[in-house]
Amino acid sequence: MDEQTQTEAKENQPQTPDENSKGGEPQSPTETGKGNGNQTEQRETLVDQARVQAENLKTQNERMEENIKKLEELQSEAVLGGRSVGSGTNTPEPLSPIEYSKALERGEVNPLLEDGYL
């Protein structure tokens, strides 16, 4: 054999006993003979992690509810106190004399209605 085929043969062999011949992937615990003790420990740790995450979610939800209540109170106070953002009235700008005469010719304005005569 030449050197290239020898190095290829070495690369294809498993490096550790935890690796199988399927591309060097680690074997499952049942294949290595370790038993179910490790799996139950992993399940317990996963369950513990899930419980911790559930507690974290619960506390975050409580904080969000408190913040929503505070926001609602502030918004109602702003509306009742006259400090709301959209409370401005939309008043049209007065027309210049030239624009007013053109609008009068088109029939868009009626000076008698504006002055209260009709």
C-alpha positions as CSV (number, residue, x, y, z in Angstrom):
1,M,0.0,0.0,0.0
2,D,1.1,3.5,-0.7
3,E,1.0,6.3,1.9
4,Q,-2.2,7.9,0.6
5,T,-4.3,4.7,1.0
6,Q,-2.8,4.2,4.5
7,T,-3.8,7.7,5.6
8,E,-7.3,7.2,4.2
9,A,-7.7,3.9,6.0
10,K,-6.6,5.6,9.3
11,E,-9.1,8.4,8.8
12,N,-12.0,6.0,8.2
13,Q,-11.4,4.1,11.4
14,P,-13.2,5.2,14.6
15,Q,-11.0,7.4,16.8
16,T,-12.6,6.5,20.2
17,P,-14.7,3.6,21.4
18,D,-17.7,5.9,21.6
19,E,-17.7,6.4,17.9
20,N,-19.1,3.8,15.5
21,S,-18.4,3.1,11.9
22,K,-21.3,5.4,10.7
23,G,-19.2,8.5,9.9
24,G,-17.7,8.8,13.4
25,E,-21.0,9.5,15.2
26,P,-21.1,8.6,18.9
27,Q,-22.9,5.5,19.8
28,S,-26.1,5.5,21.8
29,P,-25.9,4.5,25.5
30,T,-27.5,1.1,24.7
31,E,-24.9,0.4,22.1
32,T,-22.0,1.1,24.4
33,G,-23.6,-0.8,27.3
34,K,-23.9,2.1,29.7
35,G,-27.5,1.3,30.6
36,N,-30.5,3.4,31.5
37,G,-29.0,5.2,34.5
38,N,-27.7,8.1,32.4
39,Q,-30.9,8.5,30.5
40,T,-33.0,8.9,33.7
41,E,-30.6,11.5,35.0
42,Q,-30.9,13.4,31.7
43,R,-34.7,13.2,31.9
44,E,-34.6,14.5,35.5
45,T,-32.4,17.4,34.5
46,L,-34.6,18.2,31.5
47,V,-37.7,18.1,33.7
48,D,-35.9,20.4,36.2
49,Q,-34.9,22.8,33.5
50,A,-38.5,22.8,32.2
51,R,-39.8,23.7,35.6
52,V,-37.3,26.5,36.0
53,Q,-38.3,27.9,32.6
54,A,-42.0,27.6,33.5
55,E,-41.4,29.6,36.7
56,N,-39.5,32.2,34.7
57,L,-42.3,32.5,32.2
58,K,-44.8,32.8,35.0
59,T,-42.9,35.7,36.6
60,Q,-42.5,37.4,33.3
61,N,-46.2,37.1,32.6
62,E,-47.0,38.7,36.0
63,R,-44.6,41.6,35.2
64,M,-46.2,42.1,31.8
65,E,-49.7,42.2,33.4
66,E,-48.5,44.8,35.9
67,N,-47.0,46.9,33.1
68,I,-50.2,46.7,31.0
69,K,-52.2,47.8,34.0
70,K,-49.9,50.8,34.6
71,L,-50.0,51.7,30.9
72,E,-53.8,51.6,30.9
73,E,-53.9,53.8,34.0
74,L,-51.6,56.3,32.4
75,Q,-53.5,56.4,29.1
76,S,-56.9,56.9,30.9
77,E,-55.3,59.7,33.0
78,A,-54.0,61.3,29.8
79,V,-57.3,61.2,28.1
80,L,-59.3,62.4,31.1
81,G,-56.7,65.1,31.9
82,G,-56.7,66.5,28.4
83,R,-53.1,65.4,27.7
84,S,-53.9,63.0,25.0
85,V,-51.8,63.1,21.8
86,G,-54.6,63.5,19.2
87,S,-56.7,66.1,21.1
88,G,-56.1,68.9,18.6
89,T,-58.9,70.3,16.5
90,N,-58.5,70.6,12.7
91,T,-59.2,74.2,11.8
92,P,-58.9,75.2,8.1
93,E,-56.5,78.0,7.3
94,P,-58.2,81.3,6.2
95,L,-58.3,81.8,2.5
96,S,-56.4,84.7,0.9
97,P,-58.6,87.3,-0.8
98,I,-57.7,85.9,-4.3
99,E,-58.4,82.3,-3.2
100,Y,-61.7,83.4,-1.5
101,S,-62.9,85.2,-4.7
102,K,-62.1,82.0,-6.8
103,A,-64.0,79.8,-4.3
104,L,-66.9,82.3,-4.4
105,E,-67.0,82.0,-8.2
106,R,-67.0,78.2,-8.0
107,G,-69.8,78.3,-5.4
108,E,-67.7,76.7,-2.7
109,V,-68.3,79.5,-0.1
110,N,-71.4,81.6,0.7
111,P,-70.8,84.9,2.4
112,L,-74.3,85.2,3.6
113,L,-74.1,81.8,5.5
114,E,-70.7,82.7,6.9
115,D,-72.1,86.1,8.2
116,G,-75.2,84.5,9.6
117,Y,-77.8,86.0,7.3
118,L,-79.1,82.8,6.0
